[in-house]
């Protein structure tokens, strides 16, 4: 069955959406005797937000990238920007990279988290510098998701570790260790061995998982030693390797 009618109807919906938003954003005509300032009622804002989110769901479902409609939503309310970041990752179109990089510096932490994750899903190597900056974001979850994205796009682990050096050491490890396994290079073993010397259980568990997942010869002795670790999760990941 041809997909042409489906695509055409989607484009018509997008056009209708843009027309609706344009009409709602226009200033109302002033009364003859009393000039009125342009205002937008809460109900109108809520309706526009719902329409925007519905359009994003449609685009994600059909993997449709409409640059004009998507760019318009960058200036939408926070709920729309959060949905926009998630949708760009779901659509998976490389053209969404620049929009996601803009969302990566949004004032809302949840928007930044969604943007960091989506950039990793896109495999957007061109976003490496933006993600390096995001790795030291004030929000720890944004930073951790940026580190994961850097691993997914193949960024050098050494560069990531140098960037994390700007943070307090424990915070840097908290962001790196859970996603150390994403870095498929020899330096991963060196980093994991260093992390195993830390006191934080979460850091040791992440490093043990990275070593066990790859099962590199250089990490075998360290994994054996972890079989006697006091934490059951660390022992479990060590046993897996």
Buried (B, 14 or more C-beta within 10 A) or exposed (E): EEEEEEEEEBEEBBEEBBEEBEEBEEEEEEEEEEEEEEEEEEEEEEEBBEBBBEBBEBBBEBEBBBEEBBEBBEEBBEBBBBBBBBBBBBBBBEEBBBBBBBBBEBEBBBBBBBBBBBBBBBBBBEBBEBBBBBBBBEBEBBBBBBBBBBBBBBBEBEBBBEBBEEBEEEBBBBBBBBBBBBBEEEEBBBBBBEBBEBEEBBBBBBBBBBBBBBEBEBBEEBBEEBEEBEBEBBBBBBEEB
